[in-house]
Amino acid sequence: MAATVWKGFVSFGLVSFPVRLQVAAREKSIQFHLLHKKDLSRVKEVYFCQTEDQPLKRDELVKGFEVSKGEYMVIDQAELDKIAPKTAKVMDILEFVKAADFDPVFLDKSYHVVPEGDITKPYALFRQAMQQRGQYAIAKVAMHNREHIVVIRPDGNELMLHTMFFADEIQKVEVKTGSQKFSAQELKLAGQLIDTLSGQFDPKKYHDEYRTNLDRLIEQKQKGERVTVSKTEKPAPVSNILDALRKSLAKPKSKKRAAA
């Protein structure tokens, strides 16, 4: 079962309903451990006190804020709980925005918004009203010792919540392409190529090829077999875009998708 990370109320106007947030996605990857090269024993991370020159246990640690060079102020969890804002328990809706206006670059982590208890009608009404109007809700919620701006969106029969980056956390990059002009033929062929690769979004179609290769490498090493080399082709630079588009369109559909 997905981990619950927050419990409280969603509030907009005088309407509120209890919910809990459950983690919607976790990265899957093969984990490597650090080993001592000499005897292949596991290496452990150790907290070390510089003053006493000795290792410490976790229960001997406290949180500290550096007020000046080498001087720290201890902050304990009880003090952090005292200053928790209203949004630690009540998720306030700040505004509703058009789904088409929302920029996905601001999306961070994803959570299921699950109705808590038997009061599900306000939850369902909130979801359906947003669905009909094509809108998302922008809200504030405090968790993990910070306040987050979040976006809530309808998804089928449920609500999904995504924490957002703040505007000053988005890294801007200026892309210079110059003043490009394209012929009608180039645009037509590019559109046709897009059509041949178009399909309905289904995330189950995609997989992590690197992880598959890593699984195979581990299996081959365990069996004492020779490690096979993955075939990779370096794309050639395009000198004639029309010619490249025509050749792309001439390929069978399956090969186009594989290349993509």
C-alpha positions as CSV (number, residue, x, y, z in Angstrom):
1,M,0.0,0.0,0.0
2,A,1.2,3.5,-0.9
3,A,2.7,5.5,2.1
4,T,0.5,8.2,3.6
5,V,2.5,11.5,3.9
6,W,-0.2,13.9,5.0
7,K,-3.7,14.0,6.6
8,G,-6.0,17.0,6.8
9,F,-8.7,18.9,5.0
10,V,-9.1,20.5,1.6
11,S,-10.9,23.8,2.0
12,F,-12.4,26.1,-0.6
13,G,-14.9,28.8,0.5
14,L,-17.0,27.3,3.3
15,V,-16.7,23.8,1.9
16,S,-14.1,21.4,3.4
17,F,-13.6,17.6,3.3
18,P,-11.0,15.3,4.9
19,V,-8.3,13.7,2.8
20,R,-5.0,12.0,3.0
21,L,-2.1,12.1,0.5
22,Q,-0.5,8.9,-0.7
23,V,2.7,8.7,-2.7
24,A,1.8,8.1,-6.3
25,A,5.1,7.2,-7.8
26,R,8.5,5.9,-6.8
27,E,11.6,5.6,-9.0
28,K,12.6,2.0,-9.7
29,S,16.3,1.5,-10.2
30,I,18.9,-1.1,-9.4
31,Q,20.8,-0.1,-6.3
32,F,24.6,-0.6,-6.0
33,H,26.4,-0.7,-2.6
34,L,29.8,0.8,-1.9
35,L,32.3,-2.0,-1.0
36,H,35.8,-2.1,0.2
37,K,37.8,-2.9,-2.9
38,K,40.3,-5.1,-0.9
39,D,37.8,-7.6,0.7
40,L,34.4,-6.6,-0.9
41,S,32.9,-5.9,2.6
42,R,30.1,-3.3,2.9
43,V,31.1,0.2,3.7
44,K,28.9,1.9,6.3
45,E,28.1,5.6,6.6
46,V,29.3,6.9,10.0
47,Y,28.4,10.1,11.8
48,F,31.5,11.5,13.3
49,C,32.1,14.2,16.0
50,Q,35.0,16.4,15.0
51,T,35.5,17.7,18.6
52,E,35.5,14.3,20.4
53,D,37.1,12.5,17.4
54,Q,34.7,9.6,17.7
55,P,31.6,8.1,15.9
56,L,28.1,9.0,17.1
57,K,24.8,7.1,17.2
58,R,21.7,8.5,15.5
59,D,19.9,9.2,18.8
60,E,22.8,11.5,19.8
61,L,22.1,13.9,16.9
62,V,20.1,17.1,17.0
63,K,19.2,19.7,14.3
64,G,21.2,22.9,14.3
65,F,21.1,26.2,12.4
66,E,24.4,28.0,11.9
67,V,24.0,31.5,13.2
68,S,27.6,32.5,12.5
69,K,30.8,30.6,11.5
70,G,31.1,27.6,13.8
71,E,28.2,28.7,16.1
72,Y,24.9,26.8,16.0
73,M,21.4,27.1,17.5
74,V,19.6,23.9,18.3
75,I,16.1,23.5,16.9
76,D,14.0,20.6,18.2
77,Q,10.9,19.0,16.6
78,A,8.6,20.3,19.3
79,E,9.6,23.9,18.4
80,L,9.0,23.2,14.7
81,D,5.6,21.8,15.5
82,K,4.7,25.0,17.4
83,I,5.3,27.2,14.4
84,A,3.6,25.0,11.9
85,P,1.1,27.1,9.8
86,K,-2.6,26.4,9.3
87,T,-1.7,24.6,6.1
88,A,-0.1,21.8,8.1
89,K,-3.7,20.5,8.7
90,V,-5.8,22.5,6.2
91,M,-5.0,22.7,2.5
92,D,-6.3,26.1,1.4
93,I,-7.3,26.5,-2.2
94,L,-5.8,29.8,-3.5
95,E,-7.3,29.9,-7.0
96,F,-8.5,27.9,-9.9
97,V,-6.7,28.0,-13.3
98,K,-7.4,26.7,-16.7
99,A,-5.8,23.3,-17.3
100,A,-4.5,24.5,-20.7
101,D,-2.7,27.5,-19.0
102,F,-0.8,25.3,-16.5
103,D,2.9,24.8,-17.4
104,P,4.1,21.3,-16.5
105,V,7.7,22.5,-15.9
106,F,6.4,23.4,-12.4
107,L,5.5,19.8,-11.5
108,D,7.6,18.1,-8.8
109,K,6.3,15.1,-6.8
110,S,2.9,13.3,-7.4
111,Y,0.4,12.1,-4.8
112,H,-3.1,10.5,-4.8
113,V,-5.6,12.6,-2.9
114,V,-7.7,10.0,-1.1
115,P,-11.0,10.8,0.7
116,E,-10.8,10.1,4.4
117,G,-13.7,8.5,6.1
118,D,-17.3,8.3,4.7
119,I,-17.6,11.9,3.6
120,T,-17.0,11.5,-0.1
121,K,-19.7,13.6,-1.7
122,P,-17.8,17.0,-1.4
123,Y,-14.7,15.2,-2.8
124,A,-16.6,13.9,-5.8
125,L,-18.4,17.2,-6.4
126,F,-15.1,19.1,-6.2
127,R,-13.5,16.7,-8.8
128,Q,-16.5,16.7,-11.2
129,A,-16.8,20.5,-11.1
130,M,-13.2,21.0,-12.0
131,Q,-13.5,18.3,-14.7
132,Q,-16.5,19.9,-16.3
133,R,-14.8,23.4,-16.3
134,G,-11.4,22.1,-17.4
135,Q,-9.7,23.7,-14.4
136,Y,-7.0,22.8,-11.8
137,A,-6.8,24.1,-8.2
138,I,-3.7,25.8,-6.9
139,A,-3.3,25.4,-3.1
140,K,-0.9,25.6,-0.2
141,V,0.0,22.7,2.1
142,A,2.7,22.4,4.8
143,M,4.5,19.0,5.1
144,H,8.1,17.8,5.5
145,N,9.1,21.0,7.4
146,R,8.2,23.4,4.6
147,E,5.2,24.9,2.9
148,H,4.5,23.8,-0.7
149,I,2.5,25.3,-3.5
150,V,0.6,22.4,-5.1
151,V,-1.7,21.8,-8.0
152,I,-4.8,19.5,-7.7
153,R,-6.2,18.1,-10.9
154,P,-9.1,15.6,-11.6
155,D,-8.0,12.3,-13.0
156,G,-10.7,9.8,-13.8
157,N,-12.6,9.1,-10.5
158,E,-9.9,10.6,-8.3
159,L,-7.9,13.7,-7.6
160,M,-4.2,13.9,-8.1
161,L,-1.9,16.4,-6.3
162,H,1.5,17.5,-7.4
163,T,3.9,19.7,-5.4
164,M,5.2,22.5,-7.5
165,F,8.5,24.3,-7.8
166,F,8.4,28.0,-7.0
167,A,9.0,30.5,-9.9
168,D,12.5,31.3,-8.6
169,E,13.4,27.6,-8.6
170,I,12.8,27.2,-12.3
171,Q,16.1,27.5,-14.3
172,K,15.7,29.6,-17.4
173,V,17.6,28.8,-20.6
174,E,17.7,31.1,-23.6
175,V,17.5,29.1,-26.8
176,K,18.7,30.9,-29.9
177,T,17.5,29.5,-33.1
178,G,17.6,32.6,-35.2
179,S,14.9,33.5,-37.7
180,Q,14.1,30.2,-39.3
181,K,12.0,29.9,-42.4
182,F,10.6,26.6,-43.7
183,S,9.1,25.7,-47.1
184,A,5.6,24.4,-47.4
185,Q,7.1,21.0,-48.5
186,E,9.2,20.8,-45.3
187,L,6.3,21.6,-43.0
188,K,4.1,19.1,-44.9
189,L,6.6,16.2,-44.7
190,A,7.3,17.0,-41.0
191,G,3.6,16.9,-40.3
192,Q,3.3,13.6,-42.1
193,L,6.1,12.1,-40.1
194,I,4.4,13.2,-36.9
195,D,1.2,11.6,-38.1
196,T,3.0,8.2,-38.7
197,L,4.4,8.3,-35.1
198,S,1.1,9.5,-33.5
199,G,-0.8,7.2,-31.1
200,Q,-2.7,7.2,-27.9
201,F,-0.6,7.8,-24.8
202,D,-0.1,4.5,-22.9
203,P,2.9,4.6,-20.4
204,K,2.9,0.8,-20.3
205,K,4.4,0.8,-23.8
206,Y,7.6,2.3,-22.5
207,H,10.4,0.7,-20.4
208,D,13.8,1.5,-19.1
209,E,16.2,-0.2,-21.5
210,Y,19.2,0.7,-19.4
211,R,17.7,-1.2,-16.4
212,T,16.9,-4.2,-18.7
213,N,20.6,-4.2,-19.9
214,L,21.8,-3.9,-16.3
215,D,19.6,-6.9,-15.3
216,R,21.1,-8.9,-18.1
217,L,24.7,-7.8,-17.2
218,I,24.2,-9.0,-13.6
219,E,22.7,-12.3,-14.7
220,Q,25.5,-12.9,-17.2
221,K,28.2,-12.2,-14.6
222,Q,26.5,-14.5,-12.0
223,K,26.5,-17.3,-14.6
224,G,30.1,-16.5,-15.6
225,E,29.1,-15.7,-19.1
226,R,30.6,-13.1,-21.4
227,V,28.9,-9.7,-21.1
228,T,27.2,-8.8,-24.3
229,V,27.6,-5.3,-25.7
230,S,24.6,-3.1,-26.4
231,K,24.3,-2.0,-30.0
232,T,24.2,1.8,-30.3
233,E,24.2,3.9,-33.4
234,K,25.3,7.5,-33.5
235,P,22.9,9.6,-35.6
236,A,24.4,11.3,-38.6
237,P,24.1,15.1,-38.8
238,V,21.3,16.2,-41.2
239,S,22.6,18.1,-44.2
240,N,19.5,18.0,-46.3
241,I,16.3,18.2,-44.1
242,L,13.9,17.4,-47.0
243,D,15.9,14.3,-47.9
244,A,16.0,13.2,-44.3
245,L,12.2,13.6,-44.0
246,R,11.5,11.7,-47.2
247,K,13.7,8.8,-46.0
248,S,12.1,8.8,-42.6
249,L,8.6,8.5,-44.2
250,A,9.8,5.7,-46.5
251,K,10.7,3.5,-43.4
252,P,8.2,0.9,-42.2
253,K,6.1,2.1,-39.3
254,S,7.6,-0.3,-36.8
255,K,11.1,0.9,-37.6
256,K,10.1,4.5,-37.2
257,R,8.7,3.8,-33.7
258,A,11.9,1.9,-32.8
259,A,14.0,4.7,-33.9
260,A,11.9,7.2,-31.9
